[in-house]
């Protein structure tokens, strides 16, 4: 796991409470231990979490340990990052993208 104290683990069990009921923009990084691009993306996700601390909630979900939610959201490839607002999917970013891609998306949905 990464170095940022702002990146939290989320599981099938607490997804609803943590992400869907969040009063802030919630970002979920769907990843797996064996996935190279997921590991390459980790520092970007940590940077976003640090930059937007207190404004957005950033979570990582290990798809190997949590089969239900990734299936529910039709995650086919990882890493996939989904932005949730008010319990709804507002954006989805697939693959290891540059930080700007994430920043632009977050900026769009920040109140």
BELTA-V429473 format. One record per run of one state. SS is the DSSP state (H for helix, E for strand, L for the rest). FROM is the first residue (numbers start at 1). TO is the last residue. If there is no record, write none. Layout:
ss | from | to
SS | FROM | TO
SS | FROM | TO
This chain:
ss | from | to
L | 1 | 6
E | 7 | 9
L | 10 | 14
H | 15 | 20
L | 21 | 24
E | 25 | 31
L | 32 | 35
H | 36 | 51
L | 52 | 52
E | 53 | 53
L | 54 | 55
E | 56 | 62
L | 63 | 66
H | 67 | 72
L | 73 | 79
E | 80 | 85
L | 86 | 87
E | 88 | 94
L | 95 | 98
H | 99 | 109
L | 110 | 111
